[in-house]
Amino acid sequence: MSAPHFLIAGAGIGGLTMALSLAHRGISATVIEKRTGFGELGAGLQISPNSGRVLDELDLTLPLKRVSVSSHGLLIRRWSDGTQLLEMPQHPERLPTPFRMLKRNDLHTVLLDAARAMPNIRLMVGRAVHEIAQDETSVSVALTGQSGNGETIQGLGLIGADGLWSQVRDLTGDTSPPVFTGYEAWRALAPGSKAEKPRVSLHLGSGRHMVHYAVAGGRETNVVVIRPTKQAREGWSRDGDTQVLAEHVAGGSQALRELVSSAKGWQVWSLFDRKPAAMAKGRIALLGDAAHPVLPFLAQGASLAIEDAAVLARLLAERLQAEGAPGVPAAMAAYAAARAARAARVQEASRSNGRTYHLGWPWNIGRDIGLRRLGAEGLRKRYGWLYDWRDA
Ligand SMILES: Cc1cc2nc3c(=O)[nH]c(=O)nc-3n(C[C@H](O)[C@H](O)[C@H](O)COP(=O)(O)OP(=O)(O)OC[C@H]3O[C@@H](n4cnc5c(N)ncnc54)[C@H](O)[C@@H]3O)c2cc1C
C-alpha cells in the first residue's frame, strides 16, 4: 500500500497548519495555493492559547517567540473620551501558553518555513482548484493556473482551506453566498510604544470601534478601525484613503486620533459573514474560513482554523491506523461532528460582540455599566470555554 497522501487547497494559516499537523503524524500532503507571492501589510492577529497550544505542539514555540509579543491583558475604553471601562491584567510569565500578538504575515512565514522544512509536504503555488471528483478510494482535483492548466492530482482526501470565497465549498454544492455585514475593517501599522505594557486595547464607539496592540517584538503597533459603510468589495484588501479615516475618527479621544494619524499604509477589508457549511462530504472536508468565517470581533478566525486542523489531522491519523484508506470518510464525518457546535458558537459569540461593541446612546450606557460590573474576573470566566479549549 502506498503512503497516505492528502490534498489541501489553500496555503493560508489553516491550510499550512493542516499540512504540518498531518506531516507530524507521518502523513504526506500537497498544498495547492492559487497565489504566487505572500505577504500582507498592516494586518495583525491575536493568537489566543486555544490555538497557540496547537502551534506549540507543532514545535513552533521558538520561531513564534521571535516574532510575537505576549499580551499583558485587555483594556477597554470609551471611543469619545478614552474613559476606562474595564481592565483585565494578564501575566504571560504565569501562562503555559501566552496570548500572542503578531503580524499575520509573520505567523504565515513561520508556518511556511516549517512546511518547507518537512520532506512530506509539497507546495504547489500559482495553481487553483478548479474541479473535484471523488470515488470510493480517492479524490481527484483538476487545477488551473500558470502551469497548472489541465493538470490533475490525486489524494486519499481533499481539505478545502481556501478561505471565505472557497471554491471547494462551492464545488461541493454549497452555494450560499457570503453576506456583506455593512462594516469594513481598516488596518495599518503605527510605531511601537514603550509607554505601557503590551496588551490589547479596545475603544468602543457608537457603530464603530478600534483595536490596537503591539506586534513585531514591540517595534510596531497594529491598529484596526471598524466602521460602517454601504459599499462592499470582494477580495482580501484595498488601499484606504486617510482623509476618509480622519473624518471617521474626528469624534474620538485625543489618544485615539493621534494613534490613527501616526499609522501608515491603511488597508481596507469589507467584512462578510457566511453560514457554516457542512464540514465534510465523503472524502472532502472544509476548515477555517472556508467552513465557518468568523467576524473579527472576537479575534478567532485564524484560531478556529488552527483548531480545526489539529482535530482533523488527529482523526485522520487514528482512522488510517485502524482501518487504512477506507476509514477516511468516517474520519472526516467525525471531524464535522466534533467541530460544528464549537464553530457555530464562536461565530455567534463574535457577531454578538459586534452588536455590543457598536451600541449607540442610550444602550451604550447600560453596556458600560455592565462592563464595569463584570470586571476582569467576570470577563475571564465568560471566555473560559473559548481559551481553555484543548484537543482530545
Ligand atoms: C480585520 C480582521 C482582523 C482579524 N483578526 C484576527 C485575530 O486577531 N485572530 C484570529 O484568529 N483571526 C483574525 N482574523 C481572521 C483571520 O484572518 C482569518 O479567519 C484567517 O486568516 C482564516 O484562515 P484560512 O486559512 O481559513 O483562510 P485564508 O487565510 O483566507 O487562506 C486561504 C488561502 O487559500 C487560497 N485560495 C483561495 N482560493 C483558492 C483556490 N481555488 N485554490 C487554491 N488556493 C486558493 C488563498 O490565496 C489563501 O492563501 C481577522 C480577520 C480580519 C478581516
The ligand as a MOL file (V3000), in Angstrom:
LIG
                    3D

  0  0  0     0  0            999 V3000
M  V30 BEGIN CTAB
M  V30 COUNTS 53 58 0 0 0
M  V30 BEGIN ATOM
M  V30 1 C -9.7810 42.8300 10.3920 0
M  V30 2 C -9.5290 41.3800 10.7130 0
M  V30 3 C -8.9000 41.0430 11.9020 0
M  V30 4 C -8.6890 39.7000 12.2390 0
M  V30 5 N -8.0870 39.4070 13.4220 0
M  V30 6 C -7.9300 38.1150 13.7890 0
M  V30 7 C -7.3040 37.7790 15.0220 0
M  V30 8 O -6.8550 38.6520 15.7820 0
M  V30 9 N -7.1800 36.4590 15.3720 0
M  V30 10 C -7.6660 35.4590 14.5580 0
M  V30 11 O -7.5550 34.2780 14.9380 0
M  V30 12 N -8.2480 35.7540 13.3660 0
M  V30 13 C -8.3940 37.0400 12.9550 0
M  V30 14 N -8.9630 37.3390 11.7600 0
M  V30 15 C -9.4630 36.2510 10.9050 0
M  V30 16 C -8.3640 35.5610 10.1400 0
M  V30 17 O -7.5780 36.4610 9.3920 0
M  V30 18 C -8.9830 34.5180 9.1940 0
M  V30 19 O -10.0220 33.8440 9.8520 0
M  V30 20 C -7.9370 33.5050 8.7890 0
M  V30 21 O -6.9530 34.1280 8.0010 0
M  V30 22 C -8.5870 32.3520 8.0150 0
M  V30 23 O -7.5850 31.4520 7.6350 0
M  V30 24 P -7.8570 30.4100 6.4910 0
M  V30 25 O -6.5910 29.6370 6.3520 0
M  V30 26 O -9.1180 29.6930 6.7420 0
M  V30 27 O -8.1210 31.2780 5.1760 0
M  V30 28 P -7.1840 32.3290 4.4210 0
M  V30 29 O -6.1990 32.9210 5.3340 0
M  V30 30 O -8.1050 33.2290 3.6590 0
M  V30 31 O -6.3710 31.4220 3.3830 0
M  V30 32 C -6.9700 30.8670 2.2420 0
M  V30 33 C -5.8790 30.5860 1.2070 0
M  V30 34 O -6.4680 29.8640 0.1120 0
M  V30 35 C -6.0140 30.4000 -1.1210 0
M  V30 36 N -7.0380 30.0750 -2.1470 0
M  V30 37 C -8.2460 30.6700 -2.3510 0
M  V30 38 N -8.9180 30.0390 -3.3540 0
M  V30 39 C -8.1290 29.0220 -3.7830 0
M  V30 40 C -8.2730 28.0050 -4.7810 0
M  V30 41 N -9.3880 27.9060 -5.5450 0
M  V30 42 N -7.2750 27.1140 -4.9690 0
M  V30 43 C -6.1330 27.1920 -4.1880 0
M  V30 44 N -5.9480 28.1410 -3.2380 0
M  V30 45 C -6.9310 29.0410 -3.0280 0
M  V30 46 C -5.8700 31.8930 -0.8230 0
M  V30 47 O -4.9960 32.5170 -1.7470 0
M  V30 48 C -5.2890 31.8650 0.6060 0
M  V30 49 O -3.8790 31.7760 0.6290 0
M  V30 50 C -9.1420 38.6710 11.3650 0
M  V30 51 C -9.7420 38.9990 10.1440 0
M  V30 52 C -9.9380 40.3440 9.8090 0
M  V30 53 C -10.5920 40.6910 8.4780 0
M  V30 END ATOM
M  V30 BEGIN BOND
M  V30 1 1 1 2
M  V30 2 1 2 3
M  V30 3 2 2 52
M  V30 4 2 3 4
M  V30 5 1 4 5
M  V30 6 1 4 50
M  V30 7 2 5 6
M  V30 8 1 6 7
M  V30 9 1 6 13
M  V30 10 2 7 8
M  V30 11 1 7 9
M  V30 12 1 9 10
M  V30 13 2 10 11
M  V30 14 1 10 12
M  V30 15 2 12 13
M  V30 16 1 13 14
M  V30 17 1 14 15
M  V30 18 1 14 50
M  V30 19 1 15 16
M  V30 20 1 16 17
M  V30 21 1 16 18
M  V30 22 1 18 19
M  V30 23 1 18 20
M  V30 24 1 20 21
M  V30 25 1 20 22
M  V30 26 1 22 23
M  V30 27 1 23 24
M  V30 28 2 24 25
M  V30 29 1 24 26
M  V30 30 1 24 27
M  V30 31 1 27 28
M  V30 32 2 28 29
M  V30 33 1 28 30
M  V30 34 1 28 31
M  V30 35 1 31 32
M  V30 36 1 32 33
M  V30 37 1 33 34
M  V30 38 1 33 48
M  V30 39 1 34 35
M  V30 40 1 35 36
M  V30 41 1 35 46
M  V30 42 1 36 37
M  V30 43 1 36 45
M  V30 44 2 37 38
M  V30 45 1 38 39
M  V30 46 1 39 40
M  V30 47 2 39 45
M  V30 48 1 40 41
M  V30 49 2 40 42
M  V30 50 1 42 43
M  V30 51 2 43 44
M  V30 52 1 44 45
M  V30 53 1 46 47
M  V30 54 1 46 48
M  V30 55 1 48 49
M  V30 56 2 50 51
M  V30 57 1 51 52
M  V30 58 1 52 53
M  V30 END BOND
M  V30 END CTAB
M  END
